[in-house]
């Protein structure tokens, strides 16, 4: 029997405000995040292309490298085929114009 490889699911968090250095210790702040799976980070963002998806991928920790704060492992995922199917459905629901 072949075992499936468990892929880490990582939440990458970025600071959106320089005030986070004062707010973070209270559990507050303004943040952006992306979810990293299988060597790619997936992020939601806006744009002027109205019918384009707002979900895009990039290199891990690459959304805003200067403002990267922390990576948090939030789980593991075995079935990449299912992951990419769900990602495709999400891309249809989250358009750039709605960000």
TORMARZA-881355 format. One record per atom (N, C-alpha, C, CB): residue in one letter; atom name; x, y, z. Coordinates in nm, 3 decimals. Glycine has a CB too. Example, Ala and Ser with C-alpha at 12.3 -4.5 7.8 and 13.67 -1.06 7.14 Angstrom:
% TORMARZA-881355
@res=A	atom=N	x=1.319	y=-0.569	z=0.780
@res=A	atom=CA	x=1.230	y=-0.450	z=0.780
@res=A	atom=C	x=1.320	y=-0.330	z=0.780
@res=A	atom=CB	x=1.131	y=-0.447	z=0.905
@res=S	atom=N	x=1.285	y=-0.225	z=0.708
@res=S	atom=CA	x=1.367	y=-0.106	z=0.714
@res=S	atom=C	x=1.290	y=0.003	z=0.787
@res=S	atom=CB	x=1.408	y=-0.060	z=0.572
***
This chain:
% TORMARZA-881355
@res=X	atom=N	x=0.084	y=-0.119	z=0.000
@res=X	atom=CA	x=0.000	y=0.000	z=0.000
@res=X	atom=C	x=0.088	y=0.125	z=0.000
@res=X	atom=CB	x=-0.095	y=0.000	z=0.122
@res=X	atom=N	x=0.055	y=0.216	z=-0.086
@res=X	atom=CA	x=0.132	y=0.340	z=-0.097
@res=X	atom=C	x=0.075	y=0.445	z=-0.003
@res=X	atom=CB	x=0.132	y=0.391	z=-0.243
@res=X	atom=N	x=0.161	y=0.505	z=0.078
@res=X	atom=CA	x=0.115	y=0.609	z=0.170
@res=X	atom=C	x=0.115	y=0.744	z=0.100
@res=X	atom=CB	x=0.203	y=0.614	z=0.296
@res=X	atom=N	x=0.016	y=0.824	z=0.133
@res=X	atom=CA	x=0.008	y=0.958	z=0.077
@res=X	atom=C	x=0.099	y=1.052	z=0.154
@res=X	atom=CB	x=-0.137	y=1.010	z=0.079
@res=X	atom=N	x=0.155	y=1.146	z=0.083
@res=X	atom=CA	x=0.241	y=1.246	z=0.147
@res=X	atom=C	x=0.154	y=1.358	z=0.204
@res=X	atom=CB	x=0.346	y=1.302	z=0.046
@res=X	atom=N	x=0.175	y=1.391	z=0.327
@res=X	atom=CA	x=0.100	y=1.500	z=0.389
@res=X	atom=C	x=0.171	y=1.632	z=0.361
@res=X	atom=CB	x=0.083	y=1.476	z=0.543
@res=X	atom=N	x=0.104	y=1.721	z=0.291
@res=X	atom=CA	x=0.160	y=1.851	z=0.259
@res=X	atom=C	x=0.122	y=1.951	z=0.368
@res=X	atom=CB	x=0.111	y=1.901	z=0.119
@res=X	atom=N	x=0.220	y=2.025	z=0.415
@res=X	atom=CA	x=0.191	y=2.125	z=0.517
@res=X	atom=C	x=0.103	y=2.236	z=0.459
@res=X	atom=CB	x=0.323	y=2.184	z=0.574
@res=X	atom=N	x=0.014	y=2.286	z=0.542
@res=X	atom=CA	x=-0.066	y=2.404	z=0.510
@res=X	atom=C	x=-0.017	y=2.513	z=0.606
@res=X	atom=CB	x=-0.223	y=2.377	z=0.525
@res=X	atom=N	x=0.035	y=2.620	z=0.549
@res=X	atom=CA	x=0.098	y=2.725	z=0.628
@res=X	atom=C	x=0.029	y=2.858	z=0.603
@res=X	atom=CB	x=0.249	y=2.735	z=0.596
@res=X	atom=N	x=-0.003	y=2.928	z=0.710
@res=X	atom=CA	x=-0.059	y=3.063	z=0.700
@res=X	atom=C	x=0.057	y=3.161	z=0.711
@res=X	atom=CB	x=-0.166	y=3.089	z=0.812
@res=X	atom=N	x=0.080	y=3.240	z=0.605
@res=X	atom=CA	x=0.183	y=3.344	z=0.606
@res=X	atom=C	x=0.115	y=3.478	z=0.632
@res=X	atom=CB	x=0.263	y=3.346	z=0.472
@res=X	atom=N	x=0.163	y=3.550	z=0.731
@res=X	atom=CA	x=0.100	y=3.674	z=0.776
@res=X	atom=C	x=0.193	y=3.793	z=0.747
@res=X	atom=CB	x=0.065	y=3.667	z=0.928
@res=X	atom=N	x=0.133	y=3.901	z=0.697
@res=X	atom=CA	x=0.207	y=4.022	z=0.662
@res=X	atom=C	x=0.147	y=4.142	z=0.735
@res=X	atom=CB	x=0.205	y=4.045	z=0.508
@res=X	atom=N	x=0.231	y=4.234	z=0.775
@res=X	atom=CA	x=0.184	y=4.359	z=0.835
@res=X	atom=C	x=0.135	y=4.453	z=0.726
@res=X	atom=CB	x=0.296	y=4.427	z=0.918
@res=X	atom=N	x=0.019	y=4.514	z=0.748
@res=X	atom=CA	x=-0.031	y=4.615	z=0.655
@res=X	atom=C	x=-0.010	y=4.756	z=0.708
@res=X	atom=CB	x=-0.180	y=4.592	z=0.628
@res=X	atom=N	x=0.032	y=4.767	z=0.832
@res=X	atom=CA	x=0.047	y=4.898	z=0.894
@res=X	atom=C	x=0.172	y=4.902	z=0.981
@res=X	atom=CB	x=-0.078	y=4.934	z=0.977
@res=X	atom=N	x=0.244	y=5.014	z=0.978
@res=X	atom=CA	x=0.359	y=5.026	z=1.069
@res=X	atom=C	x=0.315	y=5.032	z=1.216
@res=X	atom=CB	x=0.440	y=5.151	z=1.034
@res=X	atom=N	x=0.187	y=5.059	z=1.241
@res=X	atom=CA	x=0.136	y=5.064	z=1.379
@res=X	atom=C	x=0.123	y=4.926	z=1.441
@res=X	atom=CB	x=0.002	y=5.134	z=1.382
@res=X	atom=N	x=0.137	y=4.821	z=1.359
@res=X	atom=CA	x=0.128	y=4.686	z=1.413
@res=X	atom=C	x=0.234	y=4.660	z=1.520
@res=X	atom=CB	x=0.141	y=4.583	z=1.301
@res=X	atom=N	x=0.348	y=4.728	z=1.510
@res=X	atom=CA	x=0.452	y=4.707	z=1.612
@res=X	atom=C	x=0.403	y=4.752	z=1.750
@res=X	atom=CB	x=0.581	y=4.782	z=1.574
@res=X	atom=N	x=0.304	y=4.841	z=1.753
@res=X	atom=CA	x=0.246	y=4.884	z=1.881
@res=X	atom=C	x=0.119	y=4.805	z=1.916
@res=X	atom=CB	x=0.214	y=5.033	z=1.876
@res=X	atom=N	x=0.048	y=4.761	z=1.814
@res=X	atom=CA	x=-0.081	y=4.695	z=1.835
@res=X	atom=C	x=-0.070	y=4.543	z=1.854
@res=X	atom=CB	x=-0.171	y=4.724	z=1.720
@res=X	atom=N	x=0.032	y=4.483	z=1.795
@res=X	atom=CA	x=0.042	y=4.337	z=1.794
@res=X	atom=C	x=0.046	y=4.277	z=1.934
@res=X	atom=CB	x=0.163	y=4.295	z=1.718
@res=X	atom=N	x=0.113	y=4.338	z=2.026
@res=X	atom=CA	x=0.123	y=4.281	z=2.162
@res=X	atom=C	x=-0.012	y=4.274	z=2.231
@res=X	atom=CB	x=0.220	y=4.364	z=2.246
@res=X	atom=N	x=-0.111	y=4.353	z=2.183
@res=X	atom=CA	x=-0.246	y=4.349	z=2.237
@res=X	atom=C	x=-0.338	y=4.255	z=2.158
@res=X	atom=CB	x=-0.306	y=4.489	z=2.239
@res=X	atom=N	x=-0.281	y=4.189	z=2.056
@res=X	atom=CA	x=-0.360	y=4.100	z=1.973
@res=X	atom=C	x=-0.437	y=4.174	z=1.865
@res=X	atom=CB	x=-0.456	y=4.023	z=2.057
@res=X	atom=N	x=-0.396	y=4.297	z=1.837
@res=X	atom=CA	x=-0.463	y=4.380	z=1.737
@res=X	atom=C	x=-0.367	y=4.412	z=1.623
@res=X	atom=CB	x=-0.516	y=4.511	z=1.801
@res=X	atom=N	x=-0.419	y=4.468	z=1.517
@res=X	atom=CA	x=-0.336	y=4.511	z=1.406
@res=X	atom=C	x=-0.409	y=4.499	z=1.275
@res=X	atom=CB	x=-0.208	y=4.430	z=1.401
@res=X	atom=N	x=-0.339	y=4.536	z=1.170
@res=X	atom=CA	x=-0.391	y=4.531	z=1.034
@res=X	atom=C	x=-0.300	y=4.437	z=0.955
@res=X	atom=CB	x=-0.399	y=4.675	z=0.968
@res=X	atom=N	x=-0.358	y=4.327	z=0.905
@res=X	atom=CA	x=-0.277	y=4.222	z=0.846
@res=X	atom=C	x=-0.332	y=4.176	z=0.712
@res=X	atom=CB	x=-0.268	y=4.104	z=0.940
@res=X	atom=N	x=-0.244	y=4.115	z=0.635
@res=X	atom=CA	x=-0.278	y=4.046	z=0.512
@res=X	atom=C	x=-0.224	y=3.904	z=0.530
@res=X	atom=CB	x=-0.218	y=4.117	z=0.383
@res=X	atom=N	x=-0.287	y=3.806	z=0.468
@res=X	atom=CA	x=-0.235	y=3.670	z=0.482
@res=X	atom=C	x=-0.248	y=3.594	z=0.350
@res=X	atom=CB	x=-0.310	y=3.595	z=0.593
@res=X	atom=N	x=-0.173	y=3.488	z=0.342
@res=X	atom=CA	x=-0.180	y=3.396	z=0.231
@res=X	atom=C	x=-0.165	y=3.255	z=0.285
@res=X	atom=CB	x=-0.071	y=3.426	z=0.125
@res=X	atom=N	x=-0.216	y=3.157	z=0.211
@res=X	atom=CA	x=-0.208	y=3.018	z=0.252
@res=X	atom=C	x=-0.110	y=2.947	z=0.159
@res=X	atom=CB	x=-0.348	y=2.949	z=0.249
@res=X	atom=N	x=-0.011	y=2.884	z=0.219
@res=X	atom=CA	x=0.094	y=2.815	z=0.144
@res=X	atom=C	x=0.070	y=2.664	z=0.144
@res=X	atom=CB	x=0.234	y=2.847	z=0.203
@res=X	atom=N	x=0.066	y=2.605	z=0.024
@res=X	atom=CA	x=0.050	y=2.460	z=0.007
@res=X	atom=C	x=0.137	y=2.416	z=-0.110
@res=X	atom=CB	x=-0.100	y=2.421	z=-0.016
@res=X	atom=N	x=0.215	y=2.313	z=-0.089
@res=X	atom=CA	x=0.293	y=2.251	z=-0.197
@res=X	atom=C	x=0.383	y=2.350	z=-0.271
@res=X	atom=CB	x=0.199	y=2.185	z=-0.294
@res=X	atom=N	x=0.447	y=2.439	z=-0.198
@res=X	atom=CA	x=0.544	y=2.529	z=-0.259
@res=X	atom=C	x=0.488	y=2.653	z=-0.325
@res=X	atom=CB	x=0.620	y=2.455	z=-0.357
@res=X	atom=N	x=0.360	y=2.679	z=-0.311
@res=X	atom=CA	x=0.297	y=2.801	z=-0.364
@res=X	atom=C	x=0.214	y=2.865	z=-0.254
@res=X	atom=CB	x=0.210	y=2.770	z=-0.489
@res=X	atom=N	x=0.209	y=2.998	z=-0.256
@res=X	atom=CA	x=0.123	y=3.071	z=-0.164
@res=X	atom=C	x=0.005	y=3.128	z=-0.242
@res=X	atom=CB	x=0.202	y=3.184	z=-0.090
@res=X	atom=N	x=-0.114	y=3.113	z=-0.186
@res=X	atom=CA	x=-0.237	y=3.159	z=-0.250
@res=X	atom=C	x=-0.293	y=3.274	z=-0.169
@res=X	atom=CB	x=-0.342	y=3.044	z=-0.262
@res=X	atom=N	x=-0.325	y=3.382	z=-0.240
@res=X	atom=CA	x=-0.365	y=3.507	z=-0.178
@res=X	atom=C	x=-0.487	y=3.564	z=-0.249
@res=X	atom=CB	x=-0.249	y=3.608	z=-0.179
@res=X	atom=N	x=-0.567	y=3.640	z=-0.176
@res=X	atom=CA	x=-0.680	y=3.712	z=-0.234
@res=X	atom=C	x=-0.641	y=3.859	z=-0.245
@res=X	atom=CB	x=-0.809	y=3.694	z=-0.148
@res=X	atom=N	x=-0.665	y=3.916	z=-0.362
@res=X	atom=CA	x=-0.634	y=4.056	z=-0.384
@res=X	atom=C	x=-0.730	y=4.117	z=-0.484
@res=X	atom=CB	x=-0.490	y=4.073	z=-0.432
@res=X	atom=N	x=-0.730	y=4.248	z=-0.490
@res=X	atom=CA	x=-0.821	y=4.318	z=-0.579
@res=X	atom=C	x=-0.752	y=4.364	z=-0.705
@res=X	atom=CB	x=-0.881	y=4.435	z=-0.508
@res=X	atom=N	x=-0.835	y=4.408	z=-0.797
@res=X	atom=CA	x=-0.782	y=4.459	z=-0.922
@res=X	atom=C	x=-0.892	y=4.520	z=-1.005
@res=X	atom=CB	x=-0.713	y=4.348	z=-1.001
@res=X	atom=N	x=-0.855	y=4.577	z=-1.115
@res=X	atom=CA	x=-0.954	y=4.644	z=-1.199
@res=X	atom=C	x=-1.012	y=4.555	z=-1.306
@res=X	atom=CB	x=-0.893	y=4.764	z=-1.263
@res=X	atom=N	x=-0.961	y=4.432	z=-1.320
@res=X	atom=CA	x=-1.019	y=4.338	z=-1.415
@res=X	atom=C	x=-1.140	y=4.278	z=-1.348
@res=X	atom=CB	x=-0.916	y=4.228	z=-1.459
@res=X	atom=N	x=-1.256	y=4.326	z=-1.385
@res=X	atom=CA	x=-1.377	y=4.297	z=-1.309
@res=X	atom=C	x=-1.415	y=4.150	z=-1.301
@res=X	atom=CB	x=-1.489	y=4.371	z=-1.368
@res=X	atom=N	x=-1.397	y=4.075	z=-1.404
@res=X	atom=CA	x=-1.440	y=3.936	z=-1.399
@res=X	atom=C	x=-1.326	y=3.839	z=-1.373
@res=X	atom=CB	x=-1.508	y=3.899	z=-1.528
@res=X	atom=N	x=-1.207	y=3.890	z=-1.346
@res=X	atom=CA	x=-1.094	y=3.802	z=-1.316
@res=X	atom=C	x=-1.100	y=3.758	z=-1.170
@res=X	atom=CB	x=-0.959	y=3.873	z=-1.345
@res=X	atom=N	x=-1.042	y=3.643	z=-1.144
@res=X	atom=CA	x=-1.038	y=3.596	z=-1.006
@res=X	atom=C	x=-0.948	y=3.686	z=-0.922
@res=X	atom=CB	x=-0.990	y=3.450	z=-1.000
@res=X	atom=N	x=-0.981	y=3.697	z=-0.796
@res=X	atom=CA	x=-0.897	y=3.770	z=-0.702
@res=X	atom=C	x=-0.799	y=3.679	z=-0.633
@res=X	atom=CB	x=-0.983	y=3.841	z=-0.600
@res=X	atom=N	x=-0.809	y=3.548	z=-0.660
@res=X	atom=CA	x=-0.720	y=3.450	z=-0.599
@res=X	atom=C	x=-0.603	y=3.428	z=-0.694
@res=X	atom=CB	x=-0.795	y=3.315	z=-0.568
@res=X	atom=N	x=-0.483	y=3.448	z=-0.644
@res=X	atom=CA	x=-0.366	y=3.427	z=-0.727
@res=X	atom=C	x=-0.258	y=3.360	z=-0.646
@res=X	atom=CB	x=-0.315	y=3.559	z=-0.787
@res=X	atom=N	x=-0.159	y=3.305	z=-0.715
@res=X	atom=CA	x=-0.049	y=3.238	z=-0.645
@res=X	atom=C	x=0.081	y=3.309	z=-0.674
@res=X	atom=CB	x=-0.040	y=3.090	z=-0.687
@res=X	atom=N	x=0.175	y=3.288	z=-0.584
@res=X	atom=CA	x=0.309	y=3.346	z=-0.595
@res=X	atom=C	x=0.403	y=3.264	z=-0.510
@res=X	atom=CB	x=0.310	y=3.497	z=-0.552
@res=X	atom=N	x=0.529	y=3.301	z=-0.511
@res=X	atom=CA	x=0.626	y=3.232	z=-0.427
@res=X	atom=C	x=0.592	y=3.253	z=-0.280
@res=X	atom=CB	x=0.770	y=3.281	z=-0.457
@res=X	atom=N	x=0.617	y=3.153	z=-0.196
@res=X	atom=CA	x=0.589	y=3.167	z=-0.053
@res=X	atom=C	x=0.660	y=3.289	z=0.007
@res=X	atom=CB	x=0.631	y=3.042	z=0.021
@res=X	atom=N	x=0.587	y=3.359	z=0.091
@res=X	atom=CA	x=0.634	y=3.480	z=0.160
@res=X	atom=C	x=0.667	y=3.592	z=0.062
@res=X	atom=CB	x=0.757	y=3.449	z=0.245
@res=X	atom=N	x=0.611	y=3.585	z=-0.059
@res=X	atom=CA	x=0.642	y=3.681	z=-0.162
@res=X	atom=C	x=0.539	y=3.790	z=-0.184
@res=X	atom=CB	x=0.664	y=3.611	z=-0.287
@res=X	atom=N	x=0.427	y=3.786	z=-0.112
@res=X	atom=CA	x=0.323	y=3.887	z=-0.133
@res=X	atom=C	x=0.374	y=4.026	z=-0.100
@res=X	atom=CB	x=0.199	y=3.856	z=-0.049
@res=X	atom=N	x=0.447	y=4.038	z=0.006
@res=X	atom=CA	x=0.504	y=4.166	z=0.050
@res=X	atom=C	x=0.623	y=4.135	z=0.141
@res=X	atom=CB	x=0.396	y=4.255	z=0.125
@res=X	atom=N	x=0.734	y=4.091	z=0.082
@res=X	atom=CA	x=0.847	y=4.040	z=0.161
@res=X	atom=C	x=0.897	y=4.135	z=0.270
@res=X	atom=CB	x=0.959	y=4.009	z=0.069
@res=X	atom=N	x=0.891	y=4.265	z=0.243
@res=X	atom=CA	x=0.942	y=4.361	z=0.342
@res=X	atom=C	x=0.855	y=4.365	z=0.467
@res=X	atom=CB	x=0.950	y=4.499	z=0.280
@res=X	atom=N	x=0.728	y=4.326	z=0.454
@res=X	atom=CA	x=0.634	y=4.333	z=0.566
@res=X	atom=C	x=0.590	y=4.196	z=0.617
@res=X	atom=CB	x=0.513	y=4.412	z=0.526
@res=X	atom=N	x=0.666	y=4.091	z=0.580
@res=X	atom=CA	x=0.635	y=3.957	z=0.629
@res=X	atom=C	x=0.653	y=3.954	z=0.780
@res=X	atom=CB	x=0.725	y=3.850	z=0.559
@res=X	atom=N	x=0.554	y=3.894	z=0.849
@res=X	atom=CA	x=0.561	y=3.886	z=0.996
@res=X	atom=C	x=0.592	y=3.745	z=1.045
@res=X	atom=CB	x=0.429	y=3.934	z=1.057
@res=X	atom=N	x=0.509	y=3.646	z=1.006
@res=X	atom=CA	x=0.523	y=3.514	z=1.065
@res=X	atom=C	x=0.456	y=3.408	z=0.978
@res=X	atom=CB	x=0.464	y=3.511	z=1.206
@res=X	atom=N	x=0.506	y=3.284	z=0.987
@res=X	atom=CA	x=0.443	y=3.167	z=0.926
@res=X	atom=C	x=0.390	y=3.079	z=1.038
@res=X	atom=CB	x=0.543	y=3.089	z=0.834
@res=X	atom=N	x=0.268	y=3.028	z=1.018
@res=X	atom=CA	x=0.205	y=2.942	z=1.118
@res=X	atom=C	x=0.154	y=2.817	z=1.047
@res=X	atom=CB	x=0.087	y=3.017	z=1.193
@res=X	atom=N	x=0.204	y=2.700	z=1.088
@res=X	atom=CA	x=0.153	y=2.577	z=1.030
@res=X	atom=C	x=0.014	y=2.552	z=1.089
@res=X	atom=CB	x=0.249	y=2.456	z=1.059
@res=X	atom=N	x=-0.086	y=2.541	z=1.000
@res=X	atom=CA	x=-0.225	y=2.527	z=1.047
@res=X	atom=C	x=-0.282	y=2.388	z=1.018
@res=X	atom=CB	x=-0.313	y=2.633	z=0.983
@res=X	atom=N	x=-0.205	y=2.301	z=0.955
@res=X	atom=CA	x=-0.254	y=2.167	z=0.929
@res=X	atom=C	x=-0.174	y=2.100	z=0.819
@res=X	atom=CB	x=-0.400	y=2.171	z=0.892
@res=X	atom=N	x=-0.228	y=1.987	z=0.774
@res=X	atom=CA	x=-0.166	y=1.911	z=0.665
@res=X	atom=C	x=-0.276	y=1.865	z=0.571
@res=X	atom=CB	x=-0.084	y=1.790	z=0.719
@res=X	atom=N	x=-0.239	y=1.845	z=0.444
@res=X	atom=CA	x=-0.334	y=1.810	z=0.340
@res=X	atom=C	x=-0.275	y=1.695	z=0.260
@res=X	atom=CB	x=-0.367	y=1.932	z=0.249
@res=X	atom=N	x=-0.349	y=1.587	z=0.246
@res=X	atom=CA	x=-0.299	y=1.469	z=0.175
@res=X	atom=C	x=-0.331	y=1.468	z=0.027
@res=X	atom=CB	x=-0.354	y=1.346	z=0.238
@res=X	atom=N	x=-0.450	y=1.512	z=-0.009
@res=X	atom=CA	x=-0.501	y=1.494	z=-0.145
@res=X	atom=C	x=-0.488	y=1.622	z=-0.226
@res=X	atom=CB	x=-0.647	y=1.448	z=-0.141
@res=X	atom=N	x=-0.377	y=1.636	z=-0.299
@res=X	atom=CA	x=-0.356	y=1.757	z=-0.378
@res=X	atom=C	x=-0.458	y=1.772	z=-0.490
@res=X	atom=CB	x=-0.215	y=1.758	z=-0.437
@res=X	atom=N	x=-0.504	y=1.662	z=-0.546
@res=X	atom=CA	x=-0.607	y=1.669	z=-0.651
@res=X	atom=C	x=-0.732	y=1.737	z=-0.596
@res=X	atom=CB	x=-0.641	y=1.528	z=-0.705
@res=X	atom=N	x=-0.772	y=1.697	z=-0.478
@res=X	atom=CA	x=-0.889	y=1.759	z=-0.414
@res=X	atom=C	x=-0.861	y=1.905	z=-0.381
@res=X	atom=CB	x=-0.928	y=1.682	z=-0.285
@res=X	atom=N	x=-0.740	y=1.934	z=-0.333
@res=X	atom=CA	x=-0.703	y=2.072	z=-0.301
@res=X	atom=C	x=-0.719	y=2.161	z=-0.425
@res=X	atom=CB	x=-0.558	y=2.079	z=-0.248
@res=X	atom=N	x=-0.665	y=2.118	z=-0.538
@res=X	atom=CA	x=-0.671	y=2.201	z=-0.659
@res=X	atom=C	x=-0.815	y=2.212	z=-0.711
@res=X	atom=CB	x=-0.581	y=2.143	z=-0.768
@res=X	atom=N	x=-0.896	y=2.111	z=-0.689
@res=X	atom=CA	x=-1.038	y=2.120	z=-0.726
@res=X	atom=C	x=-1.108	y=2.227	z=-0.641
@res=X	atom=CB	x=-1.109	y=1.982	z=-0.708
@res=X	atom=N	x=-1.085	y=2.224	z=-0.511
@res=X	atom=CA	x=-1.144	y=2.325	z=-0.421
@res=X	atom=C	x=-1.092	y=2.464	z=-0.457
@res=X	atom=CB	x=-1.111	y=2.293	z=-0.273
@res=X	atom=N	x=-0.963	y=2.475	z=-0.485
@res=X	atom=CA	x=-0.905	y=2.604	z=-0.523
@res=X	atom=C	x=-0.972	y=2.658	z=-0.649
@res=X	atom=CB	x=-0.753	y=2.589	z=-0.546
@res=X	atom=N	x=-0.997	y=2.573	z=-0.746
@res=X	atom=CA	x=-1.066	y=2.615	z=-0.868
@res=X	atom=C	x=-1.206	y=2.669	z=-0.839
@res=X	atom=CB	x=-1.075	y=2.499	z=-0.966
@res=X	atom=N	x=-1.277	y=2.604	z=-0.746
@res=X	atom=CA	x=-1.410	y=2.652	z=-0.708
@res=X	atom=C	x=-1.402	y=2.786	z=-0.636
@res=X	atom=CB	x=-1.481	y=2.548	z=-0.618
@res=X	atom=N	x=-1.305	y=2.801	z=-0.550
@res=X	atom=CA	x=-1.286	y=2.927	z=-0.477
@res=X	atom=C	x=-1.254	y=3.041	z=-0.574
@res=X	atom=CB	x=-1.173	y=2.913	z=-0.373
@res=X	atom=N	x=-1.172	y=3.012	z=-0.675
@res=X	atom=CA	x=-1.135	y=3.116	z=-0.772
@res=X	atom=C	x=-1.258	y=3.170	z=-0.845
@res=X	atom=CB	x=-1.035	y=3.059	z=-0.874
@res=X	atom=N	x=-1.358	y=3.086	z=-0.865
@res=X	atom=CA	x=-1.481	y=3.131	z=-0.931
@res=X	atom=C	x=-1.565	y=3.220	z=-0.840
@res=X	atom=CB	x=-1.563	y=3.011	z=-0.976
@res=X	atom=N	x=-1.557	y=3.197	z=-0.710
@res=X	atom=CA	x=-1.642	y=3.270	z=-0.614
@res=X	atom=C	x=-1.582	y=3.402	z=-0.566
@res=X	atom=CB	x=-1.668	y=3.184	z=-0.494
@res=X	atom=N	x=-1.450	y=3.415	z=-0.571
@res=X	atom=CA	x=-1.385	y=3.534	z=-0.518
@res=X	atom=C	x=-1.320	y=3.613	z=-0.631
@res=X	atom=CB	x=-1.279	y=3.495	z=-0.411
@res=X	atom=N	x=-1.394	y=3.710	z=-0.682
@res=X	atom=CA	x=-1.346	y=3.792	z=-0.794
@res=X	atom=C	x=-1.269	y=3.912	z=-0.743
@res=X	atom=CB	x=-1.463	y=3.836	z=-0.881
@res=X	atom=N	x=-1.177	y=3.960	z=-0.827
@res=X	atom=CA	x=-1.095	y=4.076	z=-0.791
@res=X	atom=C	x=-1.180	y=4.197	z=-0.760
@res=X	atom=CB	x=-0.999	y=4.110	z=-0.903
@res=X	atom=N	x=-1.290	y=4.214	z=-0.831
@res=X	atom=CA	x=-1.376	y=4.332	z=-0.811
@res=X	atom=C	x=-1.443	y=4.332	z=-0.675
@res=X	atom=CB	x=-1.482	y=4.338	z=-0.918
@res=X	atom=N	x=-1.454	y=4.215	z=-0.611
@res=X	atom=CA	x=-1.522	y=4.204	z=-0.482
@res=X	atom=C	x=-1.429	y=4.219	z=-0.363
@res=X	atom=CB	x=-1.592	y=4.074	z=-0.473
@res=X	atom=N	x=-1.300	y=4.233	z=-0.389
@res=X	atom=CA	x=-1.202	y=4.241	z=-0.281
@res=X	atom=C	x=-1.219	y=4.369	z=-0.202
@res=X	atom=CB	x=-1.059	y=4.232	z=-0.336
***
